[in-house]
Amino acid sequence: MSMISVSLEKRLGDFSLEAHWTSAANIVALVGPSGSGKTLTLQCIAGLTKPAAGRIVSGGRVLFDSAAHVDLRPQSRHIGYVFQGYALFPHMTVSQNVAYGLKTGSRERLSARAREIIDRLGLTALCGRYPNELSGGQQQRVALARALATDPDLLLLDEPLSALDAPLRRELRAELVQALRDCGKPAVFVTHDLAEAYQLADVVVLYENGRTTDATPKDELLWNPSSERVARLIGARNILTGTVAEIGQQSVVLEWRGQRLEAARSPSRPLNVQIGDALAFFVRPEYVRLIRKDRPLADLQRHVNCLQGDVVGDRDEGTTLTLFFRLAAPGTPSQGTYDLEIEVPKLVYERLGVARDRQWQVSIHPGTIQPLPGVGGRESEVDLFSDSRFPTPDSQ
């Protein structure tokens, strides 16, 4: 593994970037919406843009240090850059594009190096073709081959799959991650697609309005976000706020919407709360379970965190359905017109007859209720990663 440390400040017009993160992981994903500073960070690492202040270190080499007046030229940074849109030379063949950055050595050695990379990325049959004769996926591999040909210390990829349509993008994710693993080079790539980041990267840095989180292992980010704000940034659903009623060594009991919910406590993340404090938590929709009505009483008694209510809307996702569930308890639903989103396989939806029977009891296992550190109840930040696939029932 090769450590990369980024601490930089840069202002462009009204936009201010302050990026601070460090990672020893092999592949780092910078994730955030357009205009949040991800590509600008890559340009600063590559030396294409000069930060106003800061320090950038890659593999023990100081690339930029404003205090020490270090600012290596792009050619001296030993970095391979795959641009968004690939930026292949249209008048050059695949072989010529790949060999373009090779400047030193005999013609035979440079040719051998280009052939080695071309063979590794499965481009041998395309050597004589021009970019306009290639598919989007083939162009992506040529751009990666050109970046790898110079044997860089670090790879930078700016939304490497964004130029492809959705089905091809999903198909090529696996190819790209395999190519990155095979080449053994540390890489930093930019994406606005969180699913893409989880598939390709080891750690994730979240960008929001020119500010960043530190690099976080992707599993920790997904299953144990460090705050309510981070949970919203990664698109977590069912982010709710309760009141602490009991505190135990292994669990905490929350009062929410007139109900009492037992949530397991993470041993690696202490909760600095007292009884009576507001506490934000979230429940993944796939972990809210419908309780079958044909089960024996003994089976029903094994369920915990049981809630009674109605399915007030649903959305067909193809292989799954999202149900919008409102508690039977009095009071205003916690998410406007409903309290919980529940995700069920379509087969379960059909076998249980949910389309006809809208009254249900549900259960939530304590281990799937994720308390969020910090006191809840404050105004929620906008979820910059939300999208129109998640409407409320009234908007359907």
C-alpha positions as CSV (number, residue, x, y, z in Angstrom):
1,M,0.0,0.0,0.0
2,S,1.1,3.6,-0.7
3,M,0.1,6.5,1.5
4,I,-1.5,9.5,-0.1
5,S,-2.2,12.6,2.0
6,V,-4.1,15.6,0.6
7,S,-4.5,18.9,2.5
8,L,-5.3,21.8,0.2
9,E,-7.1,25.0,-0.2
10,K,-8.2,26.5,-3.5
11,R,-10.6,29.3,-4.5
12,L,-12.2,29.6,-8.0
13,G,-14.6,32.5,-8.2
14,D,-17.2,32.1,-5.5
15,F,-16.2,28.4,-4.9
16,S,-13.9,27.5,-2.1
17,L,-12.3,24.1,-1.8
18,E,-10.9,22.8,1.5
19,A,-9.9,19.1,1.1
20,H,-8.3,17.2,3.9
21,W,-7.9,13.4,3.8
22,T,-5.3,10.7,4.1
23,S,-5.4,7.1,3.0
24,A,-3.1,4.1,2.8
25,A,-5.8,2.1,0.8
26,N,-5.0,1.0,-2.7
27,I,-8.1,2.6,-4.3
28,V,-9.7,5.8,-3.0
29,A,-13.1,7.1,-4.3
30,L,-14.0,10.8,-4.1
31,V,-17.8,10.9,-4.0
32,G,-20.1,13.8,-4.3
33,P,-22.4,15.8,-6.5
34,S,-21.2,17.9,-9.4
35,G,-19.4,21.1,-8.3
36,S,-18.3,19.8,-5.0
37,G,-14.6,19.9,-5.7
38,K,-13.7,16.3,-6.7
39,T,-12.2,17.0,-10.1
40,L,-10.4,20.1,-8.8
41,T,-8.8,17.9,-6.2
42,L,-7.5,15.5,-8.9
43,Q,-6.1,18.5,-10.9
44,C,-4.3,19.8,-7.8
45,I,-2.8,16.3,-7.1
46,A,-1.7,16.0,-10.8
47,G,-0.2,19.5,-10.8
48,L,-2.5,20.8,-13.5
49,T,-3.9,23.4,-11.0
50,K,-1.9,25.0,-8.1
51,P,-3.6,25.1,-4.7
52,A,-3.5,28.4,-2.8
53,A,-2.1,26.5,0.2
54,G,-1.6,23.1,1.5
55,R,0.5,19.9,1.2
56,I,0.1,16.9,-1.1
57,V,2.2,13.7,-0.5
58,S,2.0,10.5,-2.5
59,G,4.1,7.4,-1.7
60,G,6.4,9.4,0.5
61,R,7.1,12.0,-2.2
62,V,6.1,15.6,-1.5
63,L,4.3,16.8,-4.7
64,F,3.2,20.1,-3.3
65,D,4.0,22.0,-0.1
66,S,3.1,25.7,0.0
67,A,5.1,26.3,3.2
68,A,8.2,24.7,1.9
69,H,7.8,26.2,-1.6
70,V,7.6,22.7,-3.2
71,D,5.6,22.4,-6.4
72,L,6.7,19.6,-8.7
73,R,5.9,20.0,-12.4
74,P,3.2,17.6,-13.7
75,Q,5.8,15.7,-15.7
76,S,7.9,15.1,-12.5
77,R,5.0,13.8,-10.4
78,H,4.9,10.3,-12.0
79,I,1.1,10.3,-12.2
80,G,-1.2,8.7,-14.8
81,Y,-4.4,10.6,-15.5
82,V,-7.5,9.2,-17.2
83,F,-9.7,12.2,-18.1
84,Q,-13.4,12.3,-18.2
85,G,-14.3,11.6,-21.8
86,Y,-10.9,9.8,-22.2
87,A,-9.3,12.6,-24.4
88,L,-7.9,10.1,-26.9
89,F,-6.2,11.6,-29.9
90,P,-8.6,11.0,-32.8
91,H,-5.9,10.9,-35.5
92,M,-3.9,8.2,-33.7
93,T,-4.4,4.5,-33.6
94,V,-4.8,2.5,-30.3
95,S,-1.1,1.7,-30.4
96,Q,-0.1,5.2,-31.0
97,N,-2.4,6.6,-28.3
98,V,-1.0,4.1,-25.7
99,A,2.6,4.9,-26.7
100,Y,2.2,8.6,-26.7
101,G,3.4,9.3,-23.2
102,L,6.5,7.1,-23.5
103,K,9.4,9.5,-24.1
104,T,12.6,7.8,-22.9
105,G,14.2,4.6,-24.1
106,S,14.9,2.9,-27.4
107,R,12.2,2.5,-29.9
108,E,12.2,-1.2,-29.4
109,R,11.8,-0.8,-25.6
110,L,9.0,1.7,-25.9
111,S,7.2,-0.5,-28.4
112,A,7.6,-3.5,-26.1
113,R,6.2,-1.5,-23.2
114,A,3.2,-0.4,-25.2
115,R,2.5,-3.9,-26.4
116,E,2.8,-5.2,-22.8
117,I,0.1,-2.8,-21.6
118,I,-2.1,-3.4,-24.7
119,D,-2.0,-7.2,-24.1
120,R,-2.7,-6.8,-20.4
121,L,-5.9,-4.9,-21.1
122,G,-7.1,-7.1,-23.9
123,L,-6.6,-4.5,-26.7
124,T,-4.3,-6.5,-29.0
125,A,-7.0,-7.0,-31.7
126,L,-7.7,-3.3,-31.7
127,C,-4.2,-1.9,-32.1
128,G,-4.7,-0.5,-35.6
129,R,-8.1,1.1,-34.9
130,Y,-8.8,4.7,-34.4
131,P,-10.9,6.1,-31.4
132,N,-14.0,6.6,-33.6
133,E,-13.9,2.9,-34.5
134,L,-14.1,1.8,-30.8
135,S,-17.0,1.3,-28.4
136,G,-17.2,3.4,-25.2
137,G,-15.8,0.5,-23.2
138,Q,-12.9,0.0,-25.6
139,Q,-12.1,3.7,-25.4
140,Q,-12.1,3.5,-21.6
141,R,-9.6,0.7,-21.7
142,V,-7.3,2.5,-24.2
143,A,-7.3,5.6,-21.9
144,L,-6.4,3.4,-18.9
145,A,-3.7,1.7,-21.0
146,R,-2.2,5.1,-22.0
147,A,-2.1,6.2,-18.3
148,L,-0.5,2.9,-17.3
149,A,2.1,2.9,-20.0
150,T,4.4,5.3,-18.3
151,D,4.5,3.1,-15.1
152,P,3.1,5.8,-12.9
153,D,3.3,5.9,-9.1
154,L,-0.3,6.9,-8.8
155,L,-3.4,6.7,-11.1
156,L,-6.0,9.4,-11.2
157,L,-9.3,8.7,-12.9
158,D,-12.0,11.4,-13.4
159,E,-15.4,9.7,-13.6
160,P,-13.9,6.9,-15.8
161,L,-17.3,5.3,-16.6
162,S,-19.5,8.4,-16.9
163,A,-19.4,8.5,-20.7
164,L,-21.0,5.0,-20.9
165,D,-24.7,4.1,-20.8
166,A,-26.0,2.6,-17.6
167,P,-26.0,-1.2,-18.6
168,L,-22.4,-0.9,-20.1
169,R,-21.3,1.1,-17.1
170,R,-22.4,-1.7,-14.7
171,E,-20.7,-4.3,-16.9
172,L,-17.4,-2.5,-17.0
173,R,-17.2,-1.8,-13.3
174,A,-15.9,-5.3,-12.7
175,E,-13.5,-5.0,-15.6
176,L,-12.1,-1.7,-14.3
177,V,-11.6,-2.9,-10.7
178,Q,-9.9,-6.0,-12.0
179,A,-7.6,-3.9,-14.2
180,L,-6.8,-1.6,-11.2
181,R,-6.1,-4.6,-9.0
182,D,-3.9,-6.3,-11.6
183,C,-1.8,-3.3,-12.3
184,G,-1.1,-2.9,-8.6
185,K,-1.0,0.9,-8.7
186,P,-2.7,3.1,-6.1
187,A,-5.5,5.0,-7.6
188,V,-7.8,7.9,-6.8
189,F,-11.0,8.1,-8.8
190,V,-13.9,10.6,-8.9
191,T,-17.6,9.5,-9.1
192,H,-21.0,10.9,-8.1
193,D,-22.3,7.3,-8.0
194,L,-22.1,5.8,-4.5
195,A,-22.8,2.3,-5.7
196,E,-19.8,2.6,-8.2
197,A,-17.6,3.8,-5.3
198,Y,-18.6,0.8,-3.2
199,Q,-17.8,-1.6,-6.0
200,L,-14.5,-0.1,-7.1
201,A,-12.9,1.5,-4.0
202,D,-11.4,0.4,-0.7
203,V,-12.1,3.7,1.0
204,V,-14.4,6.6,0.3
205,V,-14.0,10.4,0.8
206,L,-17.3,12.3,0.7
207,Y,-17.3,15.8,-0.9
208,E,-20.0,18.4,-0.1
209,N,-19.8,22.1,-1.1
210,G,-16.0,22.0,-1.2
211,R,-15.6,20.3,2.2
212,T,-14.6,16.7,2.8
213,T,-14.8,13.8,5.3
214,D,-11.7,11.9,5.9
215,A,-11.1,8.7,4.0
216,T,-13.4,6.0,5.5
217,P,-13.4,2.3,4.8
218,K,-16.5,1.7,2.6
219,D,-18.0,-1.0,4.9
220,E,-17.7,1.3,7.9
221,L,-19.3,4.2,6.0
222,L,-22.2,2.0,4.9
223,W,-22.9,0.2,8.1
224,N,-21.7,2.6,10.8
225,P,-21.8,6.2,9.6
226,S,-20.1,8.6,12.0
227,S,-23.0,11.1,12.2
228,E,-26.5,12.0,11.0
229,R,-25.0,14.3,8.4
230,V,-22.8,11.5,6.9
231,A,-25.8,9.1,7.0
232,R,-27.8,11.6,4.9
233,L,-24.9,12.1,2.5
234,I,-24.6,8.4,1.7
235,G,-28.4,8.3,1.0
236,A,-29.4,6.3,4.1
237,R,-33.2,6.1,4.4
238,N,-35.4,6.0,7.5
239,I,-33.3,8.5,9.4
240,L,-35.4,9.2,12.4
241,T,-35.1,10.9,15.9
242,G,-36.2,9.3,19.2
243,T,-35.7,10.1,22.9
244,V,-33.3,8.0,25.0
245,A,-35.4,6.1,27.6
246,E,-32.9,3.5,28.9
247,I,-29.2,3.0,28.5
248,G,-27.6,-0.4,29.0
249,Q,-24.1,-1.7,28.3
250,Q,-25.2,-3.4,25.1
251,S,-28.3,-1.6,24.1
252,V,-30.2,1.7,24.3
253,V,-34.0,2.0,24.4
254,L,-35.6,4.8,22.4
255,E,-39.0,6.3,22.6
256,W,-40.2,7.1,19.1
257,R,-43.8,7.9,17.8
258,G,-45.2,6.5,21.1
259,Q,-43.3,3.2,20.7
260,R,-40.3,1.8,22.5
261,L,-37.5,0.5,20.3
262,E,-34.4,-1.4,21.6
263,A,-31.3,-0.7,19.6
264,A,-27.9,-2.5,19.9
265,R,-24.9,-0.4,20.8
266,S,-21.7,-0.6,18.8
267,P,-18.7,-1.4,21.0
268,S,-16.4,0.6,18.7
269,R,-18.5,3.8,18.8
270,P,-19.6,5.1,22.2
271,L,-22.8,7.1,22.6
272,N,-22.4,10.2,24.7
273,V,-26.0,10.6,25.6
274,Q,-28.1,10.6,28.7
275,I,-31.7,9.6,29.5
276,G,-34.0,12.2,28.0
277,D,-31.6,13.2,25.2
278,A,-32.8,13.2,21.6
279,L,-30.9,10.7,19.5
280,A,-31.0,10.2,15.7
281,F,-31.0,6.7,14.3
282,F,-31.7,5.0,11.0
283,V,-33.1,1.7,9.9
284,R,-32.4,0.2,6.5
285,P,-35.6,-0.5,4.6
286,E,-34.6,-4.1,3.8
287,Y,-34.4,-4.9,7.6
288,V,-37.9,-4.0,8.5
289,R,-39.7,-7.3,8.4
290,L,-43.4,-7.9,7.8
291,I,-44.7,-10.5,10.3
292,R,-46.7,-13.2,8.6
293,K,-50.2,-13.6,9.9
294,D,-50.3,-17.4,9.5
295,R,-47.5,-18.1,12.0
296,P,-48.2,-19.8,15.3
297,L,-48.4,-17.6,18.4
298,A,-45.1,-19.0,19.7
299,D,-43.3,-17.8,16.6
300,L,-44.9,-14.3,16.9
301,Q,-43.7,-14.0,20.5
302,R,-40.1,-14.2,19.3
303,H,-40.3,-11.0,17.4
304,V,-39.0,-7.8,19.0
305,N,-39.6,-4.1,18.3
306,C,-43.1,-4.9,16.9
307,L,-45.1,-2.1,15.3
308,Q,-48.6,-2.0,14.1
309,G,-49.7,0.0,11.1
310,D,-50.8,0.4,7.5
311,V,-49.1,0.3,4.1
312,V,-50.2,3.7,2.7
313,G,-48.2,3.4,-0.6
314,D,-45.8,1.3,-2.5
315,R,-43.3,1.6,-5.4
316,D,-42.4,-1.1,-7.8
317,E,-38.6,-1.4,-8.2
318,G,-38.7,-4.4,-10.5
319,T,-37.4,-7.2,-8.4
320,T,-38.3,-5.5,-5.1
321,L,-41.0,-3.2,-3.9
322,T,-40.7,-0.3,-1.4
323,L,-43.6,0.0,1.0
324,F,-44.5,3.2,2.8
325,F,-45.7,2.2,6.2
326,R,-47.6,4.5,8.7
327,L,-47.9,3.5,12.3
328,A,-51.4,3.1,13.8
329,A,-50.3,5.2,16.7
330,P,-51.7,8.7,16.9
331,G,-49.6,11.7,16.0
332,T,-47.9,13.1,12.9
333,P,-46.0,10.5,10.8
334,S,-42.2,11.0,11.1
335,Q,-41.6,11.3,7.4
336,G,-44.5,13.4,6.3
337,T,-47.1,11.0,5.1
338,Y,-45.5,7.8,6.4
339,D,-43.1,6.6,9.2
340,L,-41.0,3.9,7.6
341,E,-39.8,2.7,4.2
342,I,-39.8,-1.1,3.9
343,E,-38.1,-3.0,1.1
344,V,-39.4,-6.5,0.2
345,P,-38.7,-8.9,-2.6
346,K,-41.5,-8.9,-5.2
347,L,-42.1,-12.6,-4.6
348,V,-42.7,-11.9,-0.9
349,Y,-45.0,-9.0,-1.8
350,E,-47.1,-11.3,-4.1
351,R,-47.2,-14.3,-1.8
352,L,-48.3,-12.2,1.2
353,G,-50.9,-10.4,-0.8
354,V,-49.8,-7.0,0.3
355,A,-51.6,-5.3,-2.6
356,R,-54.9,-6.4,-1.1
357,D,-54.1,-6.5,2.6
358,R,-52.7,-3.2,3.9
359,Q,-52.7,-3.7,7.6
360,W,-49.6,-5.3,9.0
361,Q,-47.4,-5.8,12.0
362,V,-43.7,-5.3,11.4
363,S,-40.6,-6.1,13.5
364,I,-37.1,-4.5,13.6
365,H,-34.2,-6.5,15.0
366,P,-32.2,-4.4,17.6
367,G,-29.0,-5.0,15.7
368,T,-30.4,-3.3,12.6
369,I,-31.3,0.0,14.3
370,Q,-28.2,2.2,13.9
371,P,-27.9,5.0,16.5
372,L,-26.0,8.0,15.1
373,P,-23.4,9.7,17.4
374,G,-24.3,13.1,18.5
375,V,-27.6,14.5,19.8
376,G,-30.4,14.3,17.3
377,G,-33.4,16.5,16.8
378,R,-31.5,19.3,15.0
379,E,-32.5,20.6,11.6
380,S,-31.6,18.0,8.9
381,E,-29.1,18.8,6.2
382,V,-30.2,18.3,2.6
383,D,-29.3,14.9,1.3
384,L,-27.1,15.8,-1.7
385,F,-27.1,12.2,-2.9
386,S,-30.9,11.8,-3.0
387,D,-32.6,11.3,-6.3
388,S,-36.1,11.2,-7.8
389,R,-36.4,7.4,-7.4
390,F,-37.5,8.0,-3.8
391,P,-40.7,9.9,-4.0
392,T,-43.3,10.1,-1.2
393,P,-46.5,8.1,-1.8
394,D,-48.4,11.3,-2.5
395,S,-46.1,12.1,-5.5
396,Q,-46.6,8.8,-7.2
